[in-house]
Amino acid sequence: MAETSIPLLNRLQQADDSENWNRLVGLYSPLLTLWLRKYGVQPFDADDLVQDVLLVVLKNLKSFDHNGRPGAFRAWLRLILVNRLRNFWRERGRQLRAQGALDIDRQLLELEDPASALSQLWNRQHDQHVLRKLLELTQPQFSGETWQVFNRVAMDGERADIVATEMGISLNAVFIAKSRVLSSLRREAAGLIDSSQDFLRNP
């Protein structure tokens, strides 16, 4: 990944770029598939629906106004998912009725409500998933030593002075390594993970 000071979401809004778009698809396809399966969508339909959701994002992303609102993109994506699922099951009304116990309409209304427990679950799973994927995508940018320092201090919560001693590097080198990785993660996550995990807010 080419290092840039512009967040992924902003890069996508500013220009049609297949590399950045593929990055967004890679970030979100697994999460969307997981949620489609929660709503009874079979694997052979899930791939098509994921593409439908992401195409709506692609067509409307440049007009999407984040405006600094916490969770704005995450909420927007959730509503796109709800609408595509609603259309999907409306077109398959007979199949839905045959399932009997599965109350899709009720569950979709709950997911649509930003205050519901289901929406809060979406928020948590979204942030955890995107952060995990960003960590995977960010790691190749850095040397093994830098990533090890970051992982031990930022992720595992080890004391910086102990890590420095055990790795035979200066305390300042530990802080620099941690800061470099965090800066890269913050750039990529900006606008996508608005609530952030604690370590993303650490200096």
C-alpha positions as CSV (number, residue, x, y, z in Angstrom):
1,M,0.0,0.0,0.0
2,A,1.4,3.4,-0.9
3,E,1.6,5.6,2.1
4,T,-0.5,8.7,1.9
5,S,-1.7,11.4,4.2
6,I,-5.2,11.3,2.7
7,P,-7.7,8.9,4.3
8,L,-9.1,6.1,2.2
9,L,-12.6,7.5,2.2
10,N,-11.4,10.9,0.9
11,R,-9.3,9.3,-1.8
12,L,-12.3,7.4,-3.1
13,Q,-14.5,10.6,-3.0
14,Q,-11.9,12.6,-4.9
15,A,-11.1,10.2,-7.8
16,D,-12.1,7.0,-9.4
17,D,-9.2,4.7,-8.4
18,S,-9.4,1.0,-8.8
19,E,-6.7,0.3,-6.2
20,N,-8.5,2.2,-3.5
21,W,-11.9,0.9,-4.5
22,N,-10.5,-2.7,-4.3
23,R,-9.2,-1.8,-0.8
24,L,-12.7,-0.8,0.2
25,V,-14.3,-3.9,-1.3
26,G,-11.7,-6.0,0.6
27,L,-12.5,-4.2,3.8
28,Y,-16.3,-4.6,3.6
29,S,-17.2,-7.7,1.6
30,P,-16.6,-10.1,4.6
31,L,-18.6,-7.9,7.0
32,L,-21.5,-7.5,4.6
33,T,-21.6,-11.2,3.8
34,L,-21.7,-12.0,7.6
35,W,-24.8,-9.7,8.0
36,L,-26.5,-11.0,5.0
37,R,-26.2,-14.5,6.3
38,K,-27.9,-13.3,9.6
39,Y,-30.9,-12.5,7.5
40,G,-31.2,-15.8,5.8
41,V,-29.5,-15.0,2.5
42,Q,-28.0,-18.1,1.0
43,P,-24.3,-18.0,-0.1
44,F,-25.2,-18.1,-3.8
45,D,-27.3,-14.9,-3.4
46,A,-25.0,-13.2,-0.8
47,D,-22.2,-12.5,-3.3
48,D,-24.6,-10.7,-5.7
49,L,-26.1,-8.7,-2.8
50,V,-22.7,-7.7,-1.5
51,Q,-22.0,-6.4,-5.0
52,D,-25.3,-4.6,-5.1
53,V,-24.6,-2.8,-1.8
54,L,-21.1,-1.8,-2.8
55,L,-22.3,-0.6,-6.2
56,V,-24.8,1.7,-4.4
57,V,-21.8,3.0,-2.3
58,L,-19.7,3.5,-5.4
59,K,-22.5,5.4,-7.2
60,N,-23.3,7.7,-4.3
61,L,-20.0,8.0,-2.5
62,K,-18.9,11.3,-4.1
63,S,-22.2,13.0,-2.9
64,F,-22.0,11.4,0.6
65,D,-21.3,14.2,3.1
66,H,-19.6,12.9,6.2
67,N,-19.5,16.3,7.9
68,G,-17.6,15.0,10.9
69,R,-20.6,13.2,12.3
70,P,-19.5,10.2,14.5
71,G,-20.4,7.0,12.7
72,A,-21.7,8.7,9.6
73,F,-20.3,6.3,7.0
74,R,-21.0,3.3,9.2
75,A,-24.7,4.4,9.5
76,W,-25.0,5.2,5.8
77,L,-23.7,1.7,4.9
78,R,-26.1,0.1,7.4
79,L,-29.1,1.8,5.7
80,I,-27.9,0.8,2.3
81,L,-27.7,-2.8,3.5
82,V,-31.2,-2.6,5.0
83,N,-32.7,-1.3,1.8
84,R,-31.0,-3.9,-0.4
85,L,-32.1,-6.7,2.0
86,R,-35.7,-5.3,2.0
87,N,-35.8,-5.3,-1.8
88,F,-34.3,-8.7,-2.0
89,W,-36.9,-10.3,0.3
90,R,-39.8,-8.3,-1.3
91,E,-38.9,-9.9,-4.6
92,R,-38.9,-13.3,-2.9
93,G,-42.2,-12.9,-1.0
94,R,-43.3,-16.5,-1.5
95,Q,-40.0,-17.9,-0.3
96,L,-40.1,-15.6,2.7
97,R,-43.6,-16.6,3.7
98,A,-42.6,-20.3,3.4
99,Q,-39.9,-19.8,6.0
100,G,-42.6,-19.0,8.5
101,A,-40.7,-18.2,11.7
102,L,-38.2,-15.8,10.2
103,D,-39.6,-12.3,10.6
104,I,-37.4,-10.4,8.2
105,D,-39.5,-7.2,8.2
106,R,-39.3,-6.9,12.0
107,Q,-35.6,-7.6,12.0
108,L,-34.9,-5.0,9.2
109,L,-36.9,-2.4,11.1
110,E,-34.8,-3.1,14.1
111,L,-31.6,-2.8,12.2
112,E,-32.9,0.4,10.6
113,D,-33.4,2.0,14.0
114,P,-30.1,3.7,15.0
115,A,-31.0,3.3,18.7
116,S,-31.8,-0.4,18.6
117,A,-29.6,-3.1,20.2
118,L,-29.1,-4.6,16.7
119,S,-27.8,-1.3,15.3
120,Q,-25.4,-1.1,18.3
121,L,-24.2,-4.6,17.5
122,W,-23.6,-3.5,13.9
123,N,-21.6,-0.6,15.1
124,R,-19.4,-2.7,17.3
125,Q,-18.9,-5.5,14.7
126,H,-18.2,-2.9,12.0
127,D,-15.5,-1.1,13.9
128,Q,-13.9,-4.3,15.1
129,H,-13.9,-5.8,11.6
130,V,-12.6,-2.8,9.8
131,L,-9.9,-2.2,12.4
132,R,-8.8,-5.8,12.1
133,K,-8.6,-5.6,8.3
134,L,-6.8,-2.3,8.4
135,L,-4.2,-3.9,10.7
136,E,-3.7,-6.7,8.2
137,L,-3.3,-4.2,5.4
138,T,-1.0,-1.9,7.3
139,Q,1.5,-4.4,8.6
140,P,3.4,-4.9,5.3
141,Q,4.3,-1.2,5.3
142,F,6.6,-1.6,8.3
143,S,9.6,-3.6,9.3
144,G,9.3,-6.6,11.5
145,E,10.8,-4.8,14.4
146,T,8.5,-1.8,14.1
147,W,5.5,-4.0,13.9
148,Q,6.6,-6.0,16.9
149,V,7.1,-2.9,19.0
150,F,3.7,-1.6,18.0
151,N,2.0,-4.9,18.6
152,R,3.5,-5.3,22.1
153,V,3.0,-1.8,23.3
154,A,-0.2,-0.7,21.6
155,M,-2.1,-4.0,21.2
156,D,-0.8,-6.0,24.1
157,G,-0.4,-3.1,26.5
158,E,3.2,-3.9,27.5
159,R,5.3,-1.2,29.1
160,A,7.4,0.7,26.6
161,D,10.5,0.6,28.8
162,I,10.3,-3.1,29.2
163,V,9.9,-3.6,25.5
164,A,12.8,-1.3,24.8
165,T,15.1,-3.3,27.2
166,E,14.1,-6.7,25.9
167,M,14.4,-5.7,22.2
168,G,17.7,-3.8,22.8
169,I,16.5,-0.5,21.4
170,S,16.0,2.9,23.0
171,L,12.8,4.0,24.6
172,N,12.5,6.8,22.1
173,A,12.7,4.2,19.3
174,V,9.8,2.4,20.9
175,F,7.7,5.6,21.0
176,I,8.6,6.5,17.3
177,A,7.7,3.0,16.1
178,K,4.3,3.1,17.9
179,S,3.6,6.6,16.6
180,R,4.4,5.7,13.0
181,V,2.0,2.7,12.9
182,L,-0.7,4.6,14.7
183,S,-0.5,7.5,12.3
184,S,-0.9,5.2,9.3
185,L,-3.9,3.5,10.9
186,R,-5.5,6.8,11.8
187,R,-5.2,8.0,8.2
188,E,-6.8,4.9,6.8
189,A,-9.5,4.7,9.4
190,A,-10.5,8.3,9.3
191,G,-14.2,8.5,8.4
192,L,-14.6,4.7,8.5
193,I,-14.1,4.1,12.3
194,D,-15.3,7.2,14.0
195,S,-15.7,5.8,17.4
196,S,-12.2,4.3,17.2
197,Q,-10.7,1.7,19.5
198,D,-8.8,3.0,22.5
199,F,-5.4,2.4,21.1
200,L,-6.2,4.5,18.0
201,R,-6.7,7.5,20.3
202,N,-3.5,7.0,22.2
203,P,-0.7,9.5,21.5
